[in-house]
Amino acid sequence: MATTSTIKSPAPAKTTPRPANPEPNRNCALCPRLAAFRATNRAQKPDWFNAPVPSFGDRNGRVVIIGLAPGLQGANRTGRPFTGDYAGDLLYATLIEYGFAKGVYQARPDDGMTLVDCQIANAVRCVPPQNKPLPAEIANCRPFLISTIDNMPRLEAIVVLGRIAHETTAKALGLRASTVPFAHGAVYAAGRFRLYDSYHCSRYNTNTGVLTAEMFRSVFAKVRGDLA
């Protein structure tokens, strides 16, 4: 069951850099391991996107969805978050159902689907080996997450997919982890934002029953109901 906690109005740590551009450049070298993995992928698959995947959607939207990182054969291949893998099938179907997207999702960036009142970003913008970013890589990419949030002037709802996205978003907002423990369906008031927790919509989570489609839809039903 969803829980609601009211917490002190958040503020990002003063020592955290805040780039004006919410997207890293195509050859970002902040994380040597990820840059090396990118170079290998470019050599093996030169027709793939193989770069930091930019956010997708409406920067004037009231909702942002934060995933973990691009999938190797999904967003890393197509260049659009959650596009080309199972997680995108569930995510975009749910967004369409609750009016946060329109069109037909066809698992490719030129399918014409658009987001409505929301944007999708990842906690880590580059694909990591085995889909497992290191703590230092998550920290290196956090300034871009902060900038993404800063550049959404009408933002009200932040939906985080999975524990890692939750934890780095909490840090981006300047929240103490102990005040916002991750739990599927949890909702935390954080200043002008509400933070909504969901298990990640990965095939692993759905195949093992950790997350059902109904559990996932319930999070977005709550977001839709809370928006004025």
Protein Blocks (a to p, Z undefined) as FASTA:
>chain_A
ZZddddddddddfklccdfblcdcfklckbmmlmmmmmmmmmmmmmbnopadddedjfkb
cbdcddfbdcfklmmmnopahihiaklmmmmmmmmmnopagcjdehiaklopacehiacd
dfblbdcehhiacfklmmmmmmmmmmmmmmmmkbfbdcdedjklmmmmmmmnopafklmc
cdehiacdehjbccdddddfbfklmmnomacfklmmmmmmmmmmmpZZ
